[in-house]
Amino acid sequence: MRGESALDRIDWTVVLIYFAMVILGWVNIYAAVYDEELANNILSLDYNPGKQLIWIGTSIMIIIALISLDYKFFDSFAYIIYGVVLFLLLAVLLFGREVAGSTSWFELGGFRFQPSEFSKFATALALAKYLGDINVKMDNLKTQLIAVGIFVLPMILIVLQGDTGSAMVFAAFSIVLFREGISPIYFIVGIGLIILFVVSLLVSKTIIFIVAGVACLVVIGASVKHPKRIAITAIVAFAVFATVTSVDFLMKNVLKPHQRSRVISLINPDADPLGAGWNVTQSKIAIGSGGFFGKGFLEGTQTKFDFVPEQSTDFIFCTLGEEQGWLGSMVMITLFVVLLIRISVIAERQKSRFARIYGYGVLSVIFFHFAVNIAMTIGLFPVIGIPLPFFSYGGSSLWSFTTLLFILLALDANRMNVLVR
C-alpha cells in the first residue's frame, strides 16, 4: 500500500522468533559459564555473557542498516560481496590466527572475526544472483556446474584453513539447486554414496566389493540387449569402487588426527571414551540428566563442574537440555521449526527469482546448522564444531546469521516493488 515503509511490511513473526532465540541464547550462555564472580560482573567484558551483549547490540545496528538499505543493493552488489569474502578467505590463510587447529580467524587487538561465517550469506547472494538470471536454465549442464562451483569454491578455501566442519555447511546449498529444478537423481546418488562411505567404515571392503561385483554381473547379464543400462551399471560400479577406496585416503591424508578420532568415536563410542568421545559422552549425560522439566536455571551439575568443553558455543544445547529439560529443549526446537517453515513461506511468496533463491539459501544454511549441531551433541553426528544459530556464543556467528536472515526480510518487505523476473 502507498505510504507504507519497509518497516511496516516486515515479517514481524520472524523478527519475534529471532529475538526470542537471541535472548534464550544469552540466558543459556550466562548459565553455561556462571559462577559467583560472574553474578556480580554480569556486564563485564571479561566474561562471555558481557561480550555477547555487545554482539547483540551491534546485531541490532546491523538489522537497522539492512532494513534501511535500498533492496536493490543486495542484487546489484551480490557478486562484489561474494568476491570480497573470497578475498578474505584467501587472506586469512596467509595472515590469520590459528584457533583450535584451524587458521580461520583474523585478530585485531582483542577483536577476532571469522570470514568463513560471513561467506555463507555472501554465497547465498551470489548463487541467487546467478540462478536468478532469466536466461539461466537449470537443466543446462553448464549452469549446474557453475552453480555448484559458486558454493564449492568457498568450501575448498575453508577446508584449506583446516575448518572442515564449516566447509560442510556449504553442501546444504544443494537444497537450493533441488528447489530450482535440478534432477533428483543427483541427490539419490549423493545420499547413496554417503551411506556407502559410512558402511565402508563399518564393513570389510572385500565384502563390499564382492557384493557390489555380484550385483553388477547380475544387472549386466540381464541387460545384454540394453547397452545403455550396461554403461550406467559400469559408471555406478566405478563410483562404488572410487568411494570405497577413497575412505582410507580421506581418513589418513585429509582429516586431521582429532577429526579422524571423532569419526571413529562416533562409529565406536567405546574406542576412546576419555579422549575423542569425552565431549559427546558428557553432553549426553547432561541432556539425559535434565529429565522432563530440567534441574532448574543455574542448577546444572555438568555445567557447573565444566564436564563438557565448549558449553557456551558448540555444545550450548546440552546446557539447555540439562537445566530446562525436555520441555525447554522442545521450546527451542519448536522455535527453529516455526522459523524454518516461515522462511520457506517467505521464499515462496517472492515475486523475483533472486529473492526466492536467496530465501532457500537462508533456509538451507540455518537448517544444516540446526540439525547437525543438535545431532552432534546427542551423538548422531561427528563433532564438527559448528554453532547453533542465534544461541551459541560468538560475534561472527551472530552477525553472520543476523545478516543472512534480515537480508531476506528486507527483500520480502519490498517484494511488491520488485519487478518479476
Secondary structure by P-SEA (a helix, b strand, c coil): ccccccccccaaaaaaaaaaaaaaaaaaaaaacccaaaaacccccccaaaaaaaaaaaaaaaaaaaaaccccccccaaaaaaaaaaaaaaaaaaccccccccccccccccbbbbcccaaaaaaaaaaaaaaaccccccccaaaaaaaaaaaaaaaaaaaaacccccccccccaaaaaaaacccaaaaaaaaaaaaaaaaaacccaaaaaaaaaaaaaaaaaaccccaaaaaaaaaaaaaaaaaaaaaaaaacccccaaaaaaaaaaacccccccccaaaaaaaaaaaaacccccccccccccccccccccccccaaaaaaaaaccaaaaaaaaaaaaaaaaaaaaaaaacccaaaaaaaaaaaaaaaaaaaaaaaaaaccccccccccccccccaaaaaaaaaaaaaaaaaaaaccccccc
